[in-house]
Amino acid sequence: MLAGNGSDELLAMIFRATLGRGDTVAYPVPTYSLYDTLAAIQEARVLKFPVGRDFAVPLDALARARARLTIVCNPNSPSGTLTPAAKLDELARRLRGRLLVIDEAYADFADENALSLVRRHANVAVVRSLSKSFSLAGMRLGLCFAHPPVIAELLKVKDSYNLSRIALAAGAAALDDAEWMRRNVERVRRTREATEARLRKMGFEVPPSQANFVLARIAGRDMGPIARGLRRAGILVRYFPTPLLRDALRISIGTPSEMAALFRTLKPLVSAQDKPRKARR
Ligand SMILES: Cc1ncc(COP(=O)(O)O)c(C=O)c1O
């Protein structure tokens, strides 16, 4: 196991340790946008595999690509959808020794995780974050679980003093109090369920989320004006102005009263868009 300055640092170390110019890295899209940046820094060749309907990860295509590095964000961002660990087990086997990284930044909010695959496969690394379920984003702490030869390669590219003593002490105390994290997660999961149900009632399509956010979509409708309307009211959601995602908003799960404020603002914005615009004079 290796600790990093947030899981972003661990992901950067993984890309730096495994990829040189022209080497292949494969991942499903859409996913966490940092992978594009890290691949560009390494001048790696990116093999992107679009997710299917319902955001299903194209496991067969990833297995057949046999890239030098394959990365699956699970639960995925921005969809929140989960690939079952049994399927990732199969993918790890089919990659026959090529490294499979499972980015589990949101795994604590999910029904299951793939940590046990590290024991079963020498080519699997699981990356976790204390920024989400432990609410320690500002402390910058991530963990990478992998077999010693993988960790040894990461150590070669690690900064000598990548973690402060304060962060290490906070991380150790947080892990000792996993009960606090589980209560936090339970609250988020309950609010997530209620949020999904309410959004669906309003006409949004919401893939079942296993993370601490939901993706709410109305097919074909640009969500830009709605995102801007929410921002004017002081409510920040993620809007991705890309062909694949511009009809969706990624909404973080907050407290019940924060979600109530969201719905108060969101409802009129959605129905205002429903009405045909008056012709301009
Ligand atoms: C999928 C995913 N992985 C990793 C990270 C990085 O988290 P951190 O560096 O704070 O641990 C994020 C943060 O948003 C994320 O969404």
The ligand as a MOL file (V3000), in Angstrom:
LIG
                    3D

  0  0  0     0  0            999 V3000
M  V30 BEGIN CTAB
M  V30 COUNTS 16 16 0 0 0
M  V30 BEGIN ATOM
M  V30 1 C -12.7720 9.6590 -10.0860 0
M  V30 2 C -11.8640 10.4790 -9.2570 0
M  V30 3 N -10.6600 9.9920 -8.9340 0
M  V30 4 C -9.8040 10.7040 -8.1810 0
M  V30 5 C -10.1230 11.9600 -7.7320 0
M  V30 6 C -9.1110 12.7390 -6.9480 0
M  V30 7 O -9.3960 12.8420 -5.6120 0
M  V30 8 P -8.3070 13.3140 -4.5630 0
M  V30 9 O -7.0460 13.6680 -5.3210 0
M  V30 10 O -8.8850 14.4720 -3.8560 0
M  V30 11 O -8.0780 12.1130 -3.6730 0
M  V30 12 C -11.3680 12.5180 -8.0360 0
M  V30 13 C -11.7190 13.8760 -7.5590 0
M  V30 14 O -12.6430 14.4970 -7.9670 0
M  V30 15 C -12.2570 11.7530 -8.8210 0
M  V30 16 O -13.4600 12.2440 -9.1640 0
M  V30 END ATOM
M  V30 BEGIN BOND
M  V30 1 1 1 2
M  V30 2 1 2 3
M  V30 3 2 2 15
M  V30 4 2 3 4
M  V30 5 1 4 5
M  V30 6 1 5 6
M  V30 7 2 5 12
M  V30 8 1 6 7
M  V30 9 1 7 8
M  V30 10 2 8 9
M  V30 11 1 8 10
M  V30 12 1 8 11
M  V30 13 1 12 13
M  V30 14 1 12 15
M  V30 15 2 13 14
M  V30 16 1 15 16
M  V30 END BOND
M  V30 END CTAB
M  END
